[in-house]
Amino acid sequence: KQWYQRRVRGREQIRGKLIDQGVDAIDAGRCAAYLSALTFKAVGELFTQAQQIQEWLNNAAYEFAGTGAPVSWTTPLGLPCVQPYTKEKRQVVQTSFQAINKVVAKPSMAVNKRKQRTAFPPNFVHSLDSTHMLMTAIKCHQHGIPFAAVHDSYWTLPCHVDAMNTYLRRQFAILYSFDILKELKESFEKSCPEVAFGELPRSGQLDINSVIDSEYFFS
């Protein structure tokens, strides 16, 4: 489902750009279908390791959920996370005017392995993003710099932007200097010793400290 939704959004984005350039709407739809297929193929060829990591996370979450427990992990700052996805039960509530379909999902219900699997990669990445945000906020607070954020948009006063940019880059380098995937796998193995989670994808060669001097790393 997510795979399909990403391609639909990509196709519509390309279609919109083509229409903005004066291409006929019907022709734009046909061209967008062709160009979006080429685009996603190129992304897969360029970012093979990212896809391998996503596949590992998907498979690991599915195996974890196969034990009957929801996927859980702890962020580098020690925040415990648990995915709440369980199988849903539909109930029909009859009122004086109409019948209302109600979806009930409780923690006591069996876990939804499919949802646990597909939701884990983005949830895990979001937990790392929030960790980076909190690390940056803590560092700014230590230096008396006001800080606010919405998701991955960081704010401060204009006179403190350069300092915040420095701190967020350094905190990012610190966060990812640890082998996060290895630690995740070890925590999964501790929680589910009966499950074989498979080998992790090979690590890349990027020097994480290079982001400290990267002008366009974070804007």
N, C-alpha and C positions, 0 to 999 in steps of 0.2 A: 504493500500500500504506500509506504513512504517513498519507495523507489519510483512508483508511478506518479505520486504527487510532485516530486522534485522535477521530473521531466515535463509534467504539464506546466508547472510554474516557469521552467526554463523556456519552454516553447512559447508561452504567452508573452514572456518578457521580450524575446527576440521578435515576435510578431508585432508587438507594440512599437519597437524601435524601427522596424521596417515601415510601418504605417506612418510614423513620424517623418520618415524620409520621403514620403509621397508614394509608396508602393500601394497598389490596389489591395483592398482588404482580403479578397479571395486569394490572390497571388501571394500575399504576405503570409497567409495561413499555410499554404503549401511549402513556401520557402522556409518558414519557421520550423516546420516538421523536419525538413531535410537538414537544416543548419543545426538544430538542437541535437539531432542524433550525432552529427559530427562533433559537436562541442563536448557532449558527454563522453564520447569515445576518446577524444583527446585528453580530457580530464583524467580518465581512467589510465591512460598511457603515461601521463606526466606524474601522477600521484599514486603510483602503485603501492608504495608503503603505507600511505594513509588508508587505502582501501583494505590492505591486509590487516592493519590494526583494527579497523571497523569490523571486519569479518571475525577476527579473534574475539573482540568484545561481544559481538552477537552470539557466537557459539558458546563462549564462556557463560554468558547470562542464561542461555537456554539450558545448559547442563546444570547450572546452579539451581534454576527454577525447577528442574526435573527432580530435585530432592524433595519438593513440596514446600520449600521455603522461598519467600520473596528475596530477590537479589539485594544484598546489602554490602556496604563498604564504608570506609572512613576516609575523609579528606585529609590532606597533609596537615591541616590545622587541627585535626582531631574531631571534626564534626561527623557524627554517624548519619548515614543516609540509608533509607529503605524505600524500595519501590513499592507503591501501594496497590499494584494492579492485580486484581483477582477476577475470577469468572463472575459474570453478571447474571442476575436472575430478574426476569421481567414479571411484573405484577400488573394486573389490570384493576384499577380502582373505579368502581361504578358510582357516579354521582347522580344527582337528580336531573342533570342536564346532559351529561355525556360520560363516556368511558375514557379514562386517562391511563395511558401506559406509563408505568413507573419502572425505572431501572434501579435495581438494588445491588450494591457491591459492598461487602463487608470484609474486614480483615480476617474473619473466621472462615470465609469461603476459600475454596481451592485457588491457588495462584493461576493466573492466566499466563502460561508459558510463552505464548506467541507475543503478547504485549510486553512481558518481561524482557524478551529477547530484543525486540525492535526498539524499545524505548531506552535501553541501557546505554548505548554509545552516546547519544546526545545528552542524556542525564549525567553521565560520568564527565563528559567534557564541560558541561555547565557547572558541575561541582568544582572542577579545576579553575574555571574562569572566575567563579565566586571566591575561591581561595586566593587567587591573584589579586582580586579587587580588595579583599580584606587585608592582605599583606600590605598593599599600597596605602590603604586608609590608615593602618596602624603606623606606618613609617611617616606619613604626612602629619599625623597627630603628634608623633614624637618630636617633630620639628616645628610644631605650631602652625601648620598649614591647613587652612579649611579645606575640606574634601567632601564631595557629594558624587553620587554615581547612579546611573540607571543602566543595568545590565553591563554592557561593555563601553559605556560612554562615561568618562571621568571628567569631573568639573572641579575647578578651583578659581580663585581670583586671578585676573590677568598677570599681576605681579609675581604670582607663584607658579605659573605654567611651566617655566623652564625647570624649576626644581622638581615639580611633580613628574614631569617627563623623565627626569633622571631616576627618580625613585621607582617609578613603575617598571622601567626597563631593568633596573637592578633586582627588583623583587621577582620579576619574571625569570631572570637568569638563575636566581637562587632556587625558586620553585622547581624548575625543570633540570636543575643540576643533579637531582635525585632520579633514580630509575623507577619512575612512577608505575609503569606497567609491571615490572618485576615485583614491586611491593603489593600491587593489586592481586597478582596471581598468587603470591604467598598467602595473602589474607583469605582468598577464596579457598585455597587448599587447606587452610586451617579451619575454615568454617565447614567445608565439605571434603573431609579427607578421603571419602570413598570415590570421589570424582577425579578423573584425569582430564585436566583442562587444556592439554596440548601445548606445544612449543610456542613461545612468543615470536612475533615477527622480528627479523633482524633489525638492529638499530642503525640509524643513519650516521652520517659523518659530520653533521653540523656542530660547530663550536657554539654552544648556547650563549657564551659570553659575547658573541659578535652582535647580539641584539642591543647591547648597551650603547654601541656607537651607530646603530642603524637609524637613519633619519626618518624613514617611512615605516618603521616597525609598528608604531602606534600613533594615530592622528586624532 
